Amino acid sequence: MSRKFDYLGDVEVFLAVVEHGSFTAGAVALSTTPSVLSRAVTRLEARLGRQLLQRTTRRVGLTDAGR
């Protein structure tokens, strides 16, 4: 049954990025690095088959699927 909920950590990371407005601020809040958060969000997006965040070099925004 634990495999069923393996993605919950990735959901927590996604929420931190959204709440704090960036991978860097989310990483500070979770005491980790932005690259760890980026990989977790990418994993979650792959699992769901949808892009949740629109990433640019300057900002992160929610897509329709991410809302």
N, CA, C and O atoms as CSV, one atom per row, in Angstrom:
chain,resi,resn,atom,element,x,y,z
A,1,MET,N,N,0.808,-1.191,0.000
A,1,MET,CA,C,0.000,0.000,0.000
A,1,MET,C,C,0.859,1.267,0.000
A,1,MET,O,O,0.391,2.305,-0.468
A,2,SER,N,N,2.084,1.225,0.500
A,2,SER,CA,C,2.911,2.426,0.545
A,2,SER,C,C,3.205,2.967,-0.855
A,2,SER,O,O,3.350,4.178,-1.023
A,3,ARG,N,N,3.294,2.102,-1.854
A,3,ARG,CA,C,3.563,2.559,-3.221
A,3,ARG,C,C,2.436,3.438,-3.737
A,3,ARG,O,O,2.654,4.312,-4.576
A,4,LYS,N,N,1.244,3.206,-3.239
A,4,LYS,CA,C,0.092,3.984,-3.667
A,4,LYS,C,C,0.256,5.465,-3.298
A,4,LYS,O,O,-0.273,6.342,-3.981
A,5,PHE,N,N,0.984,5.728,-2.224
A,5,PHE,CA,C,1.123,7.091,-1.729
A,5,PHE,C,C,2.533,7.652,-1.891
A,5,PHE,O,O,2.874,8.651,-1.257
A,6,ASP,N,N,3.354,7.027,-2.728
A,6,ASP,CA,C,4.726,7.491,-2.937
A,6,ASP,C,C,4.781,8.923,-3.470
A,6,ASP,O,O,5.772,9.621,-3.252
A,7,TYR,N,N,3.765,9.357,-4.144
A,7,TYR,CA,C,3.769,10.669,-4.770
A,7,TYR,C,C,3.417,11.807,-3.806
A,7,TYR,O,O,3.533,12.972,-4.187
A,8,LEU,N,N,2.998,11.515,-2.590
A,8,LEU,CA,C,2.560,12.567,-1.676
A,8,LEU,C,C,3.681,13.545,-1.327
A,8,LEU,O,O,3.421,14.733,-1.140
A,9,GLY,N,N,4.906,13.072,-1.237
A,9,GLY,CA,C,6.033,13.981,-1.010
A,9,GLY,C,C,6.195,14.953,-2.162
A,9,GLY,O,O,6.528,16.120,-1.956
A,10,ASP,N,N,5.962,14.473,-3.377
A,10,ASP,CA,C,6.047,15.341,-4.551
A,10,ASP,C,C,4.927,16.380,-4.541
A,10,ASP,O,O,5.133,17.516,-4.969
A,11,VAL,N,N,3.750,16.002,-4.057
A,11,VAL,CA,C,2.636,16.949,-3.932
A,11,VAL,C,C,2.999,18.027,-2.907
A,11,VAL,O,O,2.724,19.208,-3.121
A,12,GLU,N,N,3.611,17.622,-1.803
A,12,GLU,CA,C,4.046,18.584,-0.781
A,12,GLU,C,C,5.040,19.586,-1.371
A,12,GLU,O,O,4.963,20.782,-1.091
A,13,VAL,N,N,5.960,19.098,-2.180
A,13,VAL,CA,C,6.938,19.968,-2.832
A,13,VAL,C,C,6.234,20.932,-3.782
A,13,VAL,O,O,6.532,22.126,-3.782
A,14,PHE,N,N,5.310,20.429,-4.586
A,14,PHE,CA,C,4.549,21.272,-5.511
A,14,PHE,C,C,3.851,22.400,-4.749
A,14,PHE,O,O,3.902,23.559,-5.159
A,15,LEU,N,N,3.204,22.053,-3.646
A,15,LEU,CA,C,2.503,23.063,-2.849
A,15,LEU,C,C,3.469,24.100,-2.281
A,15,LEU,O,O,3.142,25.286,-2.237
A,16,ALA,N,N,4.642,23.673,-1.851
A,16,ALA,CA,C,5.635,24.611,-1.317
A,16,ALA,C,C,6.097,25.589,-2.394
A,16,ALA,O,O,6.243,26.783,-2.131
A,17,VAL,N,N,6.325,25.090,-3.596
A,17,VAL,CA,C,6.751,25.959,-4.701
A,17,VAL,C,C,5.660,26.983,-5.002
A,17,VAL,O,O,5.950,28.164,-5.192
A,18,VAL,N,N,4.412,26.535,-5.047
A,18,VAL,CA,C,3.296,27.436,-5.344
A,18,VAL,C,C,3.113,28.457,-4.217
A,18,VAL,O,O,2.979,29.652,-4.480
A,19,GLU,N,N,3.108,27.996,-2.979
A,19,GLU,CA,C,2.888,28.893,-1.841
A,19,GLU,C,C,3.986,29.948,-1.712
A,19,GLU,O,O,3.708,31.095,-1.362
A,20,HIS,N,N,5.222,29.567,-1.992
A,20,HIS,CA,C,6.345,30.483,-1.810
A,20,HIS,C,C,6.731,31.214,-3.093
A,20,HIS,O,O,7.542,32.140,-3.054
A,21,GLY,N,N,6.167,30.816,-4.219
A,21,GLY,CA,C,6.347,31.554,-5.457
A,21,GLY,C,C,7.574,31.241,-6.283
A,21,GLY,O,O,7.747,31.792,-7.370
A,22,SER,N,N,8.437,30.357,-5.780
A,22,SER,CA,C,9.623,29.987,-6.555
A,22,SER,C,C,10.213,28.696,-6.009
A,22,SER,O,O,9.924,28.280,-4.887
A,23,PHE,N,N,11.046,28.076,-6.832
A,23,PHE,CA,C,11.735,26.868,-6.385
A,23,PHE,C,C,12.729,27.208,-5.271
A,23,PHE,O,O,12.898,26.437,-4.326
A,24,THR,N,N,13.377,28.354,-5.388
A,24,THR,CA,C,14.368,28.742,-4.383
A,24,THR,C,C,13.722,28.987,-3.023
A,24,THR,O,O,14.204,28.479,-2.010
A,25,ALA,N,N,12.645,29.754,-2.990
A,25,ALA,CA,C,11.961,30.028,-1.722
A,25,ALA,C,C,11.336,28.757,-1.151
A,25,ALA,O,O,11.351,28.547,0.062
A,26,GLY,N,N,10.794,27.919,-2.012
A,26,GLY,CA,C,10.248,26.640,-1.556
A,26,GLY,C,C,11.323,25.749,-0.978
A,26,GLY,O,O,11.093,25.045,0.006
A,27,ALA,N,N,12.499,25.776,-1.587
A,27,ALA,CA,C,13.617,24.968,-1.096
A,27,ALA,C,C,14.072,25.443,0.279
A,27,ALA,O,O,14.389,24.629,1.147
A,28,VAL,N,N,14.106,26.742,0.475
A,28,VAL,CA,C,14.474,27.283,1.788
A,28,VAL,C,C,13.457,26.829,2.831
A,28,VAL,O,O,13.833,26.414,3.927
A,29,ALA,N,N,12.173,26.907,2.493
A,29,ALA,CA,C,11.117,26.506,3.431
A,29,ALA,C,C,11.201,25.025,3.789
A,29,ALA,O,O,10.887,24.637,4.914
A,30,LEU,N,N,11.624,24.201,2.834
A,30,LEU,CA,C,11.704,22.755,3.069
A,30,LEU,C,C,13.122,22.296,3.424
A,30,LEU,O,O,13.374,21.100,3.563
A,31,SER,N,N,14.027,23.235,3.567
A,31,SER,CA,C,15.429,22.937,3.923
A,31,SER,C,C,16.085,21.960,2.953
A,31,SER,O,O,16.671,20.955,3.355
A,32,THR,N,N,15.971,22.276,1.682
A,32,THR,CA,C,16.586,21.447,0.649
A,32,THR,C,C,17.070,22.356,-0.476
A,32,THR,O,O,17.181,23.567,-0.284
A,33,THR,N,N,17.357,21.797,-1.632
A,33,THR,CA,C,17.857,22.594,-2.753
A,33,THR,C,C,16.781,22.747,-3.829
A,33,THR,O,O,15.884,21.911,-3.936
A,34,PRO,N,N,16.873,23.809,-4.619
A,34,PRO,CA,C,15.911,23.990,-5.704
A,34,PRO,C,C,15.907,22.826,-6.701
A,34,PRO,O,O,14.855,22.492,-7.245
A,35,SER,N,N,17.055,22.209,-6.946
A,35,SER,CA,C,17.104,21.108,-7.912
A,35,SER,C,C,16.323,19.893,-7.411
A,35,SER,O,O,15.712,19.182,-8.209
A,36,VAL,N,N,16.337,19.651,-6.109
A,36,VAL,CA,C,15.543,18.551,-5.542
A,36,VAL,C,C,14.059,18.833,-5.764
A,36,VAL,O,O,13.304,17.930,-6.125
A,37,LEU,N,N,13.640,20.074,-5.551
A,37,LEU,CA,C,12.243,20.434,-5.763
A,37,LEU,C,C,11.861,20.317,-7.231
A,37,LEU,O,O,10.781,19.826,-7.559
A,38,SER,N,N,12.744,20.769,-8.113
A,38,SER,CA,C,12.473,20.695,-9.544
A,38,SER,C,C,12.269,19.250,-9.997
A,38,SER,O,O,11.353,18.956,-10.765
A,39,ARG,N,N,13.126,18.353,-9.519
A,39,ARG,CA,C,12.985,16.936,-9.888
A,39,ARG,C,C,11.679,16.352,-9.343
A,39,ARG,O,O,11.032,15.553,-10.021
A,40,ALA,N,N,11.291,16.739,-8.139
A,40,ALA,CA,C,10.051,16.227,-7.546
A,40,ALA,C,C,8.834,16.704,-8.333
A,40,ALA,O,O,7.910,15.927,-8.578
A,41,VAL,N,N,8.826,17.970,-8.729
A,41,VAL,CA,C,7.702,18.494,-9.512
A,41,VAL,C,C,7.667,17.830,-10.882
A,41,VAL,O,O,6.590,17.499,-11.378
A,42,THR,N,N,8.813,17.632,-11.494
A,42,THR,CA,C,8.875,16.946,-12.788
A,42,THR,C,C,8.335,15.524,-12.675
A,42,THR,O,O,7.613,15.061,-13.558
A,43,ARG,N,N,8.683,14.831,-11.591
A,43,ARG,CA,C,8.171,13.471,-11.348
A,43,ARG,C,C,6.649,13.483,-11.216
A,43,ARG,O,O,5.964,12.637,-11.791
A,44,LEU,N,N,6.125,14.444,-10.457
A,44,LEU,CA,C,4.678,14.550,-10.264
A,44,LEU,C,C,3.982,14.839,-11.587
A,44,LEU,O,O,2.950,14.240,-11.889
A,45,GLU,N,N,4.538,15.752,-12.375
A,45,GLU,CA,C,3.956,16.068,-13.679
A,45,GLU,C,C,3.951,14.836,-14.585
A,45,GLU,O,O,2.977,14.597,-15.299
A,46,ALA,N,N,5.018,14.065,-14.561
A,46,ALA,CA,C,5.087,12.847,-15.376
A,46,ALA,C,C,4.046,11.836,-14.916
A,46,ALA,O,O,3.396,11.189,-15.737
A,47,ARG,N,N,3.890,11.703,-13.616
A,47,ARG,CA,C,2.910,10.754,-13.075
A,47,ARG,C,C,1.486,11.140,-13.481
A,47,ARG,O,O,0.669,10.279,-13.809
A,48,LEU,N,N,1.201,12.443,-13.455
A,48,LEU,CA,C,-0.139,12.924,-13.794
A,48,LEU,C,C,-0.339,13.104,-15.295
A,48,LEU,O,O,-1.472,13.191,-15.769
A,49,GLY,N,N,0.755,13.161,-16.037
A,49,GLY,CA,C,0.653,13.366,-17.480
A,49,GLY,C,C,0.241,14.776,-17.849
A,49,GLY,O,O,-0.317,15.004,-18.922
A,50,ARG,N,N,0.514,15.725,-16.965
A,50,ARG,CA,C,0.145,17.127,-17.188
A,50,ARG,C,C,1.249,18.045,-16.709
A,50,ARG,O,O,1.940,17.731,-15.740
A,51,GLN,N,N,1.422,19.164,-17.368
A,51,GLN,CA,C,2.348,20.183,-16.884
A,51,GLN,C,C,1.598,21.028,-15.863
A,51,GLN,O,O,0.550,21.593,-16.175
A,52,LEU,N,N,2.123,21.117,-14.652
A,52,LEU,CA,C,1.466,21.846,-13.572
A,52,LEU,C,C,1.990,23.267,-13.421
A,52,LEU,O,O,1.259,24.166,-13.005
A,53,LEU,N,N,3.255,23.465,-13.758
A,53,LEU,CA,C,3.887,24.773,-13.619
A,53,LEU,C,C,4.454,25.238,-14.949
A,53,LEU,O,O,5.035,24.460,-15.707
A,54,GLN,N,N,4.274,26.521,-15.214
A,54,GLN,CA,C,4.907,27.156,-16.363
A,54,GLN,C,C,6.192,27.794,-15.849
A,54,GLN,O,O,6.142,28.733,-15.055
A,55,ARG,N,N,7.325,27.298,-16.289
A,55,ARG,CA,C,8.612,27.774,-15.791
A,55,ARG,C,C,9.278,28.691,-16.813
A,55,ARG,O,O,9.335,28.381,-18.003
A,56,THR,N,N,9.769,29.804,-16.337
A,56,THR,CA,C,10.643,30.658,-17.141
A,56,THR,C,C,11.899,30.904,-16.308
A,56,THR,O,O,11.994,30.449,-15.168
A,57,THR,N,N,12.843,31.613,-16.872
A,57,THR,CA,C,14.065,31.891,-16.113
A,57,THR,C,C,13.810,32.868,-14.974
A,57,THR,O,O,14.610,32.959,-14.043
A,58,ARG,N,N,12.715,33.592,-15.040
A,58,ARG,CA,C,12.446,34.619,-14.028
A,58,ARG,C,C,11.285,34.308,-13.092
A,58,ARG,O,O,11.208,34.875,-12.002
A,59,ARG,N,N,10.383,33.420,-13.495
A,59,ARG,CA,C,9.238,33.170,-12.618
A,59,ARG,C,C,8.637,31.797,-12.846
A,59,ARG,O,O,8.930,31.117,-13.829
A,60,VAL,N,N,7.784,31.410,-11.903
A,60,VAL,CA,C,7.052,30.149,-11.971
A,60,VAL,C,C,5.577,30.496,-11.840
A,60,VAL,O,O,5.190,31.231,-10.931
A,61,GLY,N,N,4.755,29.974,-12.737
A,61,GLY,CA,C,3.319,30.213,-12.672
A,61,GLY,C,C,2.554,28.919,-12.851
A,61,GLY,O,O,3.061,27.953,-13.422
A,62,LEU,N,N,1.336,28.910,-12.359
A,62,LEU,CA,C,0.486,27.731,-12.494
A,62,LEU,C,C,-0.114,27.652,-13.891
A,62,LEU,O,O,-0.512,28.667,-14.461
A,63,THR,N,N,-0.175,26.462,-14.430
A,63,THR,CA,C,-0.923,26.220,-15.662
A,63,THR,C,C,-2.373,25.963,-15.265
A,63,THR,O,O,-2.684,25.897,-14.076
A,64,ASP,N,N,-3.258,25.818,-16.240
A,64,ASP,CA,C,-4.653,25.482,-15.931
A,64,ASP,C,C,-4.731,24.171,-15.166
A,64,ASP,O,O,-5.517,24.045,-14.227
A,65,ALA,N,N,-3.926,23.199,-15.558
A,65,ALA,CA,C,-3.920,21.900,-14.874
A,65,ALA,C,C,-3.401,22.037,-13.447
A,65,ALA,O,O,-3.838,21.308,-12.557
A,66,GLY,N,N,-2.479,22.958,-13.223
A,66,GLY,CA,C,-1.917,23.169,-11.898
A,66,GLY,C,C,-2.866,23.846,-10.929
A,66,GLY,O,O,-2.744,23.707,-9.712
A,67,ARG,N,N,-3.810,24.580,-11.490
A,67,ARG,CA,C,-4.803,25.256,-10.637
A,67,ARG,C,C,-5.765,24.241,-10.091
A,67,ARG,O,O,-6.681,24.595,-9.349
